[in-house]
Amino acid sequence: MIDADFNSLLIDWGEACQQSPLTTVMSTTLMAGALTGSFIAGWLADAYGRLLVLKGCLLLISIVNGVFSFVATVSWLLSATLLFTLGAGCGGYMVCKSTVVIFFV
């Protein structure tokens, strides 16, 4: 039988959703990772090729999502680190995807 109760990470960490600054910290960490990843991926794409960097970003996103699904409830600091890494992969993907699509059209 499927458990219908919803438990967010903030509830697992013992924080109330409306009063917790962790929601802001997690969102900021994700966006900072996306900004950092976009700059790094842009430089790597110029040096090694956009398709290779695009595949690397997708691999990074897949691995971090898999790890995050198992260890997200361990601590908020580990989750913030994983969210930064996930943001870096997503930022790199966003930089490379449109250029790669235009190359193949």
Backbone as numpy.savetxt, mean C-alpha at the origin, in Angstrom:
# Nx Ny Nz CAx CAy CAz Cx Cy Cz
-20.38 -22.04 9.25 -21.21 -20.87 9.25 -20.33 -19.62 9.25
-20.76 -18.61 8.58 -20.00 -17.37 8.46 -20.31 -16.47 9.64
-19.26 -15.90 10.24 -19.43 -14.97 11.35 -19.80 -13.60 10.79
-20.94 -13.06 11.22 -21.43 -11.80 10.67 -20.94 -10.59 11.44
-20.19 -10.77 12.52 -19.68 -9.64 13.28 -18.55 -8.96 12.53
-18.56 -7.63 12.57 -17.51 -6.85 11.91 -16.54 -6.36 12.97
-15.27 -6.63 12.77 -14.22 -6.14 13.65 -13.17 -5.43 12.81
-13.05 -4.13 13.01 -12.01 -3.39 12.29 -10.69 -3.52 13.04
-9.62 -3.09 12.39 -8.32 -3.11 13.05 -8.29 -2.23 14.28
-8.98 -1.09 14.22 -9.00 -0.21 15.39 -9.67 -0.87 16.58
-10.70 -1.66 16.34 -11.34 -2.39 17.43 -10.39 -3.45 17.97
-9.66 -4.12 17.09 -8.68 -5.11 17.55 -7.57 -4.48 18.37
-7.21 -3.24 18.06 -6.16 -2.55 18.80 -6.70 -1.85 20.05
-8.02 -1.93 20.28 -8.61 -1.31 21.46 -8.84 0.18 21.33
-9.04 0.67 20.14 -9.27 2.09 19.89 -10.70 2.30 19.41
-11.30 3.40 19.81 -12.62 3.77 19.29 -12.42 4.48 17.95
-13.21 4.13 16.98 -13.00 4.63 15.61 -13.06 6.15 15.51
-14.03 6.79 16.15 -14.19 8.23 15.99 -13.14 9.02 16.75
-12.59 8.46 17.81 -11.70 9.22 18.67 -10.23 8.87 18.49
-9.92 8.00 17.59 -8.55 7.52 17.47 -7.76 8.33 16.45
-6.58 8.80 16.83 -5.71 9.45 15.85 -5.03 8.44 14.91
-5.18 7.15 15.20 -4.54 6.14 14.34 -5.12 6.12 12.93
-6.39 6.49 12.78 -6.95 6.54 11.42 -6.21 7.57 10.58
-5.90 8.72 11.18 -5.15 9.75 10.47 -3.72 9.29 10.20
-3.11 8.64 11.18 -1.74 8.15 11.01 -1.67 7.13 9.88
-2.62 6.20 9.85 -2.61 5.16 8.81 -2.84 5.76 7.42
-3.78 6.69 7.31 -4.03 7.33 6.01 -2.82 8.14 5.54
-2.22 8.87 6.45 -1.05 9.67 6.11 0.13 8.79 5.72
0.29 7.68 6.42 1.38 6.76 6.10 1.20 6.17 4.71
-0.02 5.79 4.37 -0.30 5.24 3.04 -0.01 6.27 1.95
-0.45 7.50 2.15 -0.23 8.54 1.14 1.24 8.95 1.04
1.94 8.96 2.16 3.38 9.25 2.12 4.13 8.16 1.36
3.70 6.92 1.54 4.29 5.82 0.78 4.02 5.96 -0.71
2.80 6.38 -1.06 2.46 6.57 -2.47 3.31 7.68 -3.09
3.51 8.75 -2.36 4.34 9.85 -2.87 5.78 9.40 -3.05
6.31 8.72 -2.05 7.68 8.23 -2.13 7.84 7.21 -3.25
6.90 6.28 -3.34 6.96 5.25 -4.37 6.85 5.80 -5.77
6.07 6.86 -5.94 5.93 7.42 -7.29 7.25 8.05 -7.76
7.95 8.71 -6.86 9.24 9.29 -7.24 10.28 8.20 -7.52
10.33 7.20 -6.66 11.31 6.13 -6.84 11.00 5.32 -8.10
9.73 5.00 -8.31 9.36 4.21 -9.49 9.58 5.00 -10.78
9.35 6.30 -10.75 9.61 7.11 -11.93 11.08 7.09 -12.31
11.94 7.20 -11.30 13.38 7.14 -11.56 13.78 5.76 -12.06
13.27 4.70 -11.41 13.59 3.33 -11.84 13.05 3.04 -13.23
11.87 3.56 -13.55 11.29 3.33 -14.87 12.13 3.98 -15.96
12.67 5.15 -15.69 13.55 5.79 -16.66 14.85 5.01 -16.82
15.32 4.42 -15.74 16.61 3.71 -15.79 16.48 2.29 -16.34
15.42 1.57 -15.98 15.34 0.14 -16.31 14.14 -0.25 -17.18
13.24 0.65 -17.43 12.09 0.34 -18.27 10.80 0.30 -17.48
9.76 0.84 -18.08 8.48 0.97 -17.38 7.79 -0.37 -17.14
7.87 -1.26 -18.08 7.18 -2.54 -17.93 7.79 -3.36 -16.80
9.09 -3.35 -16.68 9.75 -4.08 -15.59 9.37 -3.49 -14.23
9.35 -2.17 -14.13 8.98 -1.52 -12.87 7.51 -1.74 -12.57
6.67 -1.73 -13.60 5.24 -1.99 -13.41 5.01 -3.39 -12.84
5.69 -4.37 -13.39 5.57 -5.74 -12.88 6.10 -5.84 -11.45
7.18 -5.15 -11.17 7.73 -5.14 -9.81 6.77 -4.51 -8.81
6.12 -3.43 -9.22 5.14 -2.78 -8.33 3.95 -3.69 -8.08
3.47 -4.37 -9.11 2.35 -5.29 -8.92 2.74 -6.46 -8.02
3.96 -6.94 -8.16 4.45 -8.01 -7.29 4.55 -7.51 -5.85
5.06 -6.31 -5.66 5.16 -5.72 -4.32 3.79 -5.57 -3.69
2.82 -5.07 -4.45 1.46 -4.90 -3.94 0.87 -6.25 -3.53
1.06 -7.26 -4.35 0.53 -8.59 -4.05 1.14 -9.18 -2.79
2.45 -9.08 -2.67 3.14 -9.65 -1.50 2.74 -8.91 -0.23
2.74 -7.59 -0.27 2.41 -6.82 0.93 0.96 -7.05 1.34
0.04 -7.13 0.38 -1.36 -7.43 0.73 -1.49 -8.80 1.37
-0.76 -9.78 0.86 -0.79 -11.11 1.46 -0.25 -11.12 2.87
0.87 -10.45 3.08 1.46 -10.38 4.43 0.55 -9.58 5.36
0.00 -8.49 4.86 -0.85 -7.63 5.67 -2.09 -8.35 6.17
-2.63 -9.24 5.36 -3.84 -9.95 5.77 -3.59 -10.89 6.94
-2.35 -11.32 7.15 -2.05 -12.22 8.25 -1.53 -11.51 9.50
-0.79 -10.44 9.34 -0.12 -9.82 10.49 -0.64 -8.42 10.83
-1.76 -8.02 10.27 -2.25 -6.67 10.50 -2.64 -6.42 11.94
-3.08 -7.44 12.64 -3.54 -7.23 14.01 -2.43 -7.30 15.04
-1.19 -7.52 14.62 -0.08 -7.64 15.57 0.17 -6.31 16.27
0.41 -5.26 15.51 0.60 -3.94 16.11 0.31 -2.87 15.06
0.00 -1.69 15.53 -0.29 -0.62 14.58 0.98 -0.13 13.90
2.13 -0.26 14.56 3.39 0.17 13.95 3.77 -0.73 12.77
3.59 -2.03 12.92 3.83 -2.96 11.82 2.85 -2.70 10.68
1.60 -2.43 11.03 0.60 -2.12 10.00 0.94 -0.83 9.27
1.43 0.17 10.00 1.82 1.43 9.35 2.99 1.21 8.40
3.93 0.37 8.79 5.06 0.05 7.92 4.59 -0.65 6.66
3.70 -1.61 6.83 3.17 -2.32 5.66 2.34 -1.40 4.78
1.58 -0.50 5.38 0.79 0.44 4.58 1.69 1.41 3.82
2.80 1.82 4.40 3.75 2.67 3.68 4.30 1.92 2.47
4.66 0.65 2.67 5.19 -0.16 1.57 4.12 -0.39 0.51
2.90 -0.65 0.95 1.79 -0.82 0.01 1.55 0.46 -0.78
1.59 1.59 -0.10 1.44 2.87 -0.79 2.55 3.11 -1.80
3.77 2.70 -1.46 4.88 2.86 -2.40 4.64 2.04 -3.66
4.16 0.82 -3.49 3.84 -0.01 -4.66 2.72 0.58 -5.49
1.69 1.09 -4.83 0.57 1.69 -5.56 0.98 2.98 -6.26
1.80 3.79 -5.60 2.28 5.02 -6.23 3.13 4.72 -7.46
3.98 3.71 -7.35 4.79 3.31 -8.50 3.95 2.77 -9.63
2.92 2.01 -9.29 2.02 1.47 -10.31 1.29 2.61 -11.04
0.82 3.59 -10.29 0.08 4.69 -10.92 0.97 5.50 -11.86
2.25 5.63 -11.53 3.15 6.39 -12.39 3.40 5.66 -13.71
3.55 4.34 -13.64 3.96 3.57 -14.82 2.81 3.10 -15.70
1.62 2.91 -15.14 0.56 2.23 -15.89 0.09 2.98 -17.13
-0.13 4.28 -17.01 -0.67 5.00 -18.17 0.34 5.07 -19.31
1.60 5.23 -18.97 2.63 5.28 -20.01 2.76 3.94 -20.71
2.69 2.86 -19.96 2.79 1.52 -20.56 1.58 1.26 -21.47
0.41 1.68 -21.05 -0.79 1.49 -21.88 -0.65 2.26 -23.19
-0.15 3.47 -23.14 0.01 4.28 -24.35 1.05 3.67 -25.28
2.09 3.04 -24.73 3.09 2.38 -25.57 2.48 1.26 -26.39
1.52 0.54 -25.83 0.95 -0.63 -26.50 -0.30 -0.32 -27.30
-0.76 0.91 -27.31 -1.97 1.26 -28.07 -1.60 1.69 -29.46
